[in-house]
Amino acid sequence: MEQYVIKGGNPLVGEVEIGGAKNAALAILAAGIMTDDTVVIENIPDVKDINVLIQAIEGIGAKVDRRDRHTVAINGANIDALNVDNEYIKKIRASYYLLGALLGKYKKASVPLPGGCNIGSRPIDQHLKGFRALGADVKIEHGYVIAEAKSLKGSHIYLDVVTVGATINIMMAASLAQGNTIIENAAKEPHVVDAANFLNSMGANIKGAGTDVIRIKGVQSLHRTEYSIIPDQIEAGTFMFAAAATKGDVTVKNVIPKHLEATTAKLIEIGCEVEEFDDAVRVVSSKGLHHTHVKTLPYPGFPTDMQPQIAVALALSSGTSIVTESIFENRFKYVDELARMGANIKVEGNTAIINGVERFTGAHVNAPDLRAGAALVIAGLAAEGITVVDDVHYVERGYECFEEKLKSLGAQMEKVSGEKEIQKFRLKIG
Ligand code: EPZ
């Protein structure tokens, strides 16, 4: 099992290039099979979740040509299986995007019901509600979601919950339905917009993505495209909070500042200086941080995927802060790990009450999930002494070259596995 060993105390200083958005790329890769032409997708992040989904796409018979780490060509003409293998969905929930893509194109799909994960139960009832509204017969048998339709007809769908996954999945299926579909109470995340733009570049007719009402006019078929994924606002925000927590000065490059507005607003609130450029944002944290309140909300609110990262910065701020997690029911599992580093946080239901402390001290901690793992790395970078973060495979699901990028900003850390390598690191850094 691989770990990060970190010697904390160095402010992070410098510039870091942000990669393509994982959560946009997962949806867009799935949508790429909806034509018999070849689609070329650029700026995909080279992370585990992406690579697993590409394997799943190959697994159903699509032709995949990985041109380089960040570019893939997909041709869905010879797809010969409409059921996605369980091993893929077990590894990544986002395989469920193949449901909407296969149902839209072939009017039939079967995908294992994605399990819950460490941050909550993660139901897909709204996805199924949308498919049924489009005329599909959807049943759950032996752990599989089986969706089938003679034809798909446009419908007026009102989502009971603002859900990124269901918004995108329904948008995909509706793109090749007959007639018009309206999705009300749609998610507005940048990756929903990116998925809509990708589908439109293939000849779909989608309007309103980025608002809470999306209108889709079904088309007969979709065609080839070349498309580049938007930058990852969550990767960018993670480095921005790492700058804040380590009293650093970091510029995140190749970003869309508009997508970072909620993150930027909170960084300013807690005492950082933030400077925006066309495709970069600079975060300087020279004074002490101070407390604030934050509630995670669907976009454009403060993103749930940034909740563990801001909590680490608040745990090192003066005063008492309140973090409310309104999207997932179990996204505070990192709090016990942070307590081992000296954090003073009390979780009551979906709220964390954070009493800031002067400093963290290094400890041996476990990453409970992807974003919490990244947050624990930030804590280790800010802590005095040595921190070991276990289970970094979680972090590598969503962050490409995480330790290399942090080391380029001055972090003293290595990826290791086992006590011997940890001792070697300790000796090396003295
Ligand atoms: C996407 O998950 C992201 N994953 C998550 O990022 C992100 O946290 C989440 O959106 C919210 O922004 C991908 O894009 C692959 P949802 P998704 O459907 O689509 C409830 C990361 O760290 N809900 O927007 O699964 C659900 O329980 C990951 O990169 C239903 O009730 O999230 C949750 O409370 C973690 N029924 C809320 O909606 C449904 O049918 C939002 O979920 C679907 C969702």
Boltz pocket constraint, residues with backbone or C-beta under 6 A from the ligand:
constraints:
  - pocket:
      binder: B
      contacts: [[A, 22], [A, 23], [A, 24], [A, 26], [A, 94], [A, 120], [A, 121], [A, 122], [A, 123], [A, 124], [A, 125], [A, 126], [A, 127], [A, 128], [A, 161], [A, 162], [A, 163], [A, 164], [A, 165], [A, 166], [A, 187], [A, 304], [A, 305], [A, 326], [A, 327], [A, 328], [A, 329], [A, 370], [A, 371], [A, 398]]
      max_distance: 6.0
